Amino acid sequence: MLTCKQASVLLSQAQDRPLGLRERILMKLHLLICHGCTNFSRQLELMRAAIRRVRDQDN
């Protein structure tokens, strides 16, 4: 099982690279039981979407 620190690192890395099968499975298991990391994952998604919107408006 991943620690929250390991999960946050993987969530951040997932923004830049595809996670491997083992990493994805471990992440999904961790997110099923950890409300804090689930919130962090949602925050990352929201920030990424906001950045995309700003970038698209500049074009």
N, CA, C and O atoms as CSV, one atom per row, in Angstrom:
chain,resi,resn,atom,element,x,y,z
A,1,MET,N,N,0.842,-1.178,0.000
A,1,MET,CA,C,0.000,0.000,0.000
A,1,MET,C,C,0.893,1.250,0.000
A,1,MET,O,O,1.955,1.280,0.622
A,2,LEU,N,N,0.432,2.260,-0.708
A,2,LEU,CA,C,1.175,3.517,-0.783
A,2,LEU,C,C,0.938,4.368,0.461
A,2,LEU,O,O,-0.131,4.317,1.071
A,3,THR,N,N,1.938,5.139,0.821
A,3,THR,CA,C,1.733,6.173,1.834
A,3,THR,C,C,1.164,7.403,1.117
A,3,THR,O,O,1.192,7.488,-0.111
A,4,CYS,N,N,0.656,8.335,1.892
A,4,CYS,CA,C,0.138,9.572,1.288
A,4,CYS,C,C,1.242,10.330,0.561
A,4,CYS,O,O,0.999,10.920,-0.492
A,5,LYS,N,N,2.431,10.319,1.105
A,5,LYS,CA,C,3.552,11.008,0.459
A,5,LYS,C,C,3.852,10.367,-0.895
A,5,LYS,O,O,4.044,11.073,-1.885
A,6,GLN,N,N,3.893,9.045,-0.944
A,6,GLN,CA,C,4.144,8.343,-2.209
A,6,GLN,C,C,3.018,8.614,-3.197
A,6,GLN,O,O,3.262,8.822,-4.386
A,7,ALA,N,N,1.784,8.611,-2.701
A,7,ALA,CA,C,0.630,8.868,-3.574
A,7,ALA,C,C,0.693,10.276,-4.152
A,7,ALA,O,O,0.419,10.468,-5.337
A,8,SER,N,N,1.051,11.260,-3.335
A,8,SER,CA,C,1.111,12.631,-3.846
A,8,SER,C,C,2.205,12.785,-4.896
A,8,SER,O,O,2.038,13.524,-5.866
A,9,VAL,N,N,3.315,12.095,-4.707
A,9,VAL,CA,C,4.386,12.130,-5.714
A,9,VAL,C,C,3.886,11.517,-7.016
A,9,VAL,O,O,4.094,12.082,-8.090
A,10,LEU,N,N,3.225,10.361,-6.927
A,10,LEU,CA,C,2.711,9.714,-8.140
A,10,LEU,C,C,1.633,10.546,-8.814
A,10,LEU,O,O,1.586,10.621,-10.042
A,11,LEU,N,N,0.763,11.173,-8.024
A,11,LEU,CA,C,-0.263,12.032,-8.612
A,11,LEU,C,C,0.376,13.189,-9.373
A,11,LEU,O,O,-0.081,13.554,-10.456
A,12,SER,N,N,1.416,13.755,-8.812
A,12,SER,CA,C,2.125,14.839,-9.492
A,12,SER,C,C,2.828,14.338,-10.752
A,12,SER,O,O,2.788,14.995,-11.792
A,13,GLN,N,N,3.465,13.184,-10.657
A,13,GLN,CA,C,4.149,12.618,-11.821
A,13,GLN,C,C,3.167,12.258,-12.926
A,13,GLN,O,O,3.497,12.347,-14.109
A,14,ALA,N,N,1.963,11.853,-12.545
A,14,ALA,CA,C,0.953,11.470,-13.531
A,14,ALA,C,C,0.545,12.650,-14.409
A,14,ALA,O,O,-0.024,12.456,-15.483
A,15,GLN,N,N,0.831,13.864,-13.959
A,15,GLN,CA,C,0.550,15.042,-14.771
A,15,GLN,C,C,1.514,15.135,-15.962
A,15,GLN,O,O,1.202,15.767,-16.971
A,16,ASP,N,N,2.685,14.501,-15.836
A,16,ASP,CA,C,3.728,14.620,-16.849
A,16,ASP,C,C,4.025,13.339,-17.612
A,16,ASP,O,O,4.621,13.372,-18.689
A,17,ARG,N,N,3.603,12.201,-17.045
A,17,ARG,CA,C,3.906,10.933,-17.701
A,17,ARG,C,C,2.813,9.927,-17.372
A,17,ARG,O,O,2.159,10.030,-16.334
A,18,PRO,N,N,2.617,8.956,-18.256
A,18,PRO,CA,C,1.646,7.904,-17.934
A,18,PRO,C,C,2.198,6.995,-16.840
A,18,PRO,O,O,3.368,6.614,-16.865
A,19,LEU,N,N,1.347,6.656,-15.891
A,19,LEU,CA,C,1.758,5.737,-14.836
A,19,LEU,C,C,1.700,4.307,-15.356
A,19,LEU,O,O,0.875,3.966,-16.205
A,20,GLY,N,N,2.588,3.487,-14.830
A,20,GLY,CA,C,2.585,2.077,-15.188
A,20,GLY,C,C,1.398,1.368,-14.549
A,20,GLY,O,O,0.718,1.935,-13.693
A,21,LEU,N,N,1.151,0.141,-14.960
A,21,LEU,CA,C,0.019,-0.628,-14.460
A,21,LEU,C,C,0.064,-0.766,-12.940
A,21,LEU,O,O,-0.934,-0.520,-12.262
A,22,ARG,N,N,1.206,-1.154,-12.413
A,22,ARG,CA,C,1.350,-1.330,-10.963
A,22,ARG,C,C,1.093,-0.018,-10.227
A,22,ARG,O,O,0.421,0.000,-9.196
A,23,GLU,N,N,1.630,1.077,-10.758
A,23,GLU,CA,C,1.430,2.386,-10.142
A,23,GLU,C,C,-0.047,2.777,-10.155
A,23,GLU,O,O,-0.563,3.295,-9.165
A,24,ARG,N,N,-0.723,2.529,-11.274
A,24,ARG,CA,C,-2.145,2.865,-11.378
A,24,ARG,C,C,-2.986,2.062,-10.392
A,24,ARG,O,O,-3.900,2.597,-9.765
A,25,ILE,N,N,-2.671,0.777,-10.261
A,25,ILE,CA,C,-3.419,-0.071,-9.330
A,25,ILE,C,C,-3.204,0.392,-7.894
A,25,ILE,O,O,-4.160,0.544,-7.133
A,26,LEU,N,N,-1.947,0.614,-7.531
A,26,LEU,CA,C,-1.654,1.082,-6.175
A,26,LEU,C,C,-2.327,2.423,-5.895
A,26,LEU,O,O,-2.837,2.654,-4.799
A,27,MET,N,N,-2.323,3.302,-6.893
A,27,MET,CA,C,-2.937,4.617,-6.726
A,27,MET,C,C,-4.441,4.483,-6.527
A,27,MET,O,O,-5.002,5.111,-5.630
A,28,LYS,N,N,-5.094,3.680,-7.345
A,28,LYS,CA,C,-6.542,3.508,-7.212
A,28,LYS,C,C,-6.907,2.933,-5.852
A,28,LYS,O,O,-7.877,3.369,-5.233
A,29,LEU,N,N,-6.140,1.959,-5.386
A,29,LEU,CA,C,-6.399,1.379,-4.072
A,29,LEU,C,C,-6.242,2.431,-2.976
A,29,LEU,O,O,-7.060,2.513,-2.060
A,30,HIS,N,N,-5.189,3.227,-3.079
A,30,HIS,CA,C,-4.955,4.262,-2.072
A,30,HIS,C,C,-6.085,5.289,-2.085
A,30,HIS,O,O,-6.577,5.690,-1.031
A,31,LEU,N,N,-6.494,5.713,-3.280
A,31,LEU,CA,C,-7.535,6.740,-3.378
A,31,LEU,C,C,-8.880,6.229,-2.872
A,31,LEU,O,O,-9.720,7.021,-2.444
A,32,LEU,N,N,-9.095,4.916,-2.916
A,32,LEU,CA,C,-10.340,4.351,-2.385
A,32,LEU,C,C,-10.459,4.541,-0.874
A,32,LEU,O,O,-11.563,4.640,-0.338
A,33,ILE,N,N,-9.317,4.590,-0.196
A,33,ILE,CA,C,-9.360,4.657,1.267
A,33,ILE,C,C,-8.896,5.996,1.838
A,33,ILE,O,O,-9.032,6.228,3.039
A,34,CYS,N,N,-8.357,6.870,1.012
A,34,CYS,CA,C,-7.768,8.109,1.528
A,34,CYS,C,C,-8.492,9.342,0.981
A,34,CYS,O,O,-8.347,9.704,-0.187
A,35,HIS,N,N,-9.258,9.960,1.838
A,35,HIS,CA,C,-10.016,11.148,1.453
A,35,HIS,C,C,-9.094,12.330,1.134
A,35,HIS,O,O,-9.368,13.094,0.209
A,36,GLY,N,N,-8.022,12.481,1.880
A,36,GLY,CA,C,-7.097,13.593,1.660
A,36,GLY,C,C,-6.434,13.534,0.291
A,36,GLY,O,O,-6.358,14.543,-0.410
A,37,CYS,N,N,-5.958,12.365,-0.085
A,37,CYS,CA,C,-5.311,12.223,-1.400
A,37,CYS,C,C,-6.321,12.321,-2.539
A,37,CYS,O,O,-5.994,12.794,-3.627
A,38,THR,N,N,-7.544,11.873,-2.285
A,38,THR,CA,C,-8.598,12.036,-3.285
A,38,THR,C,C,-8.842,13.521,-3.529
A,38,THR,O,O,-8.980,13.951,-4.675
A,39,ASN,N,N,-8.895,14.305,-2.454
A,39,ASN,CA,C,-9.054,15.759,-2.601
A,39,ASN,C,C,-7.869,16.367,-3.340
A,39,ASN,O,O,-8.055,17.229,-4.198
A,40,PHE,N,N,-6.655,15.930,-3.019
A,40,PHE,CA,C,-5.464,16.441,-3.699
A,40,PHE,C,C,-5.531,16.131,-5.192
A,40,PHE,O,O,-5.191,16.974,-6.021
A,41,SER,N,N,-5.968,14.925,-5.531
A,41,SER,CA,C,-6.101,14.536,-6.930
A,41,SER,C,C,-7.098,15.437,-7.650
A,41,SER,O,O,-6.846,15.870,-8.774
A,42,ARG,N,N,-8.220,15.718,-7.009
A,42,ARG,CA,C,-9.224,16.608,-7.611
A,42,ARG,C,C,-8.678,18.021,-7.779
A,42,ARG,O,O,-8.941,18.677,-8.787
A,43,GLN,N,N,-7.919,18.486,-6.795
A,43,GLN,CA,C,-7.325,19.821,-6.890
A,43,GLN,C,C,-6.358,19.902,-8.063
A,43,GLN,O,O,-6.344,20.895,-8.790
A,44,LEU,N,N,-5.551,18.865,-8.252
A,44,LEU,CA,C,-4.630,18.848,-9.392
A,44,LEU,C,C,-5.395,18.907,-10.713
A,44,LEU,O,O,-5.007,19.622,-11.637
A,45,GLU,N,N,-6.489,18.143,-10.790
A,45,GLU,CA,C,-7.305,18.145,-12.009
A,45,GLU,C,C,-7.906,19.525,-12.260
A,45,GLU,O,O,-7.916,19.998,-13.397
A,46,LEU,N,N,-8.406,20.174,-11.207
A,46,LEU,CA,C,-8.985,21.511,-11.356
A,46,LEU,C,C,-7.945,22.529,-11.821
A,46,LEU,O,O,-8.219,23.355,-12.691
A,47,MET,N,N,-6.745,22.460,-11.229
A,47,MET,CA,C,-5.683,23.392,-11.638
A,47,MET,C,C,-5.280,23.151,-13.092
A,47,MET,O,O,-5.064,24.101,-13.844
A,48,ARG,N,N,-5.180,21.899,-13.481
A,48,ARG,CA,C,-4.808,21.584,-14.860
A,48,ARG,C,C,-5.872,22.092,-15.842
A,48,ARG,O,O,-5.538,22.636,-16.895
A,49,ALA,N,N,-7.145,21.914,-15.497
A,49,ALA,CA,C,-8.233,22.400,-16.346
A,49,ALA,C,C,-8.221,23.923,-16.436
A,49,ALA,O,O,-8.452,24.483,-17.508
A,50,ALA,N,N,-7.951,24.598,-15.312
A,50,ALA,CA,C,-7.907,26.061,-15.312
A,50,ALA,C,C,-6.759,26.558,-16.183
A,50,ALA,O,O,-6.917,27.530,-16.921
A,51,ILE,N,N,-5.629,25.910,-16.103
A,51,ILE,CA,C,-4.474,26.297,-16.926
A,51,ILE,C,C,-4.792,26.104,-18.398
A,51,ILE,O,O,-4.431,26.938,-19.228
A,52,ARG,N,N,-5.472,25.001,-18.728
A,52,ARG,CA,C,-5.859,24.763,-20.127
A,52,ARG,C,C,-6.782,25.867,-20.627
A,52,ARG,O,O,-6.618,26.356,-21.745
A,53,ARG,N,N,-7.754,26.263,-19.802
A,53,ARG,CA,C,-8.684,27.319,-20.216
A,53,ARG,C,C,-7.962,28.631,-20.466
A,53,ARG,O,O,-8.230,29.310,-21.457
A,54,VAL,N,N,-7.050,28.992,-19.577
A,54,VAL,CA,C,-6.281,30.234,-19.747
A,54,VAL,C,C,-5.435,30.146,-21.014
A,54,VAL,O,O,-5.379,31.094,-21.796
A,55,ARG,N,N,-4.782,29.015,-21.210
A,55,ARG,CA,C,-3.933,28.836,-22.392
A,55,ARG,C,C,-4.774,28.930,-23.668
A,55,ARG,O,O,-4.352,29.548,-24.646
A,56,ASP,N,N,-5.963,28.317,-23.658
A,56,ASP,CA,C,-6.824,28.339,-24.846
A,56,ASP,C,C,-7.357,29.739,-25.131
A,56,ASP,O,O,-7.581,30.086,-26.291
A,57,GLN,N,N,-7.564,30.542,-24.098
A,57,GLN,CA,C,-8.038,31.914,-24.294
A,57,GLN,C,C,-6.953,32.777,-24.926
A,57,GLN,O,O,-7.258,33.726,-25.648
A,58,ASP,N,N,-5.694,32.458,-24.661
A,58,ASP,CA,C,-4.593,33.235,-25.213
A,58,ASP,C,C,-4.385,32.960,-26.700
A,58,ASP,O,O,-3.735,33.746,-27.390
A,59,ASN,N,N,-4.925,31.861,-27.194
A,59,ASN,CA,C,-4.746,31.510,-28.623
A,59,ASN,C,C,-5.760,32.131,-29.476
A,59,ASN,O,O,-5.748,31.936,-30.691
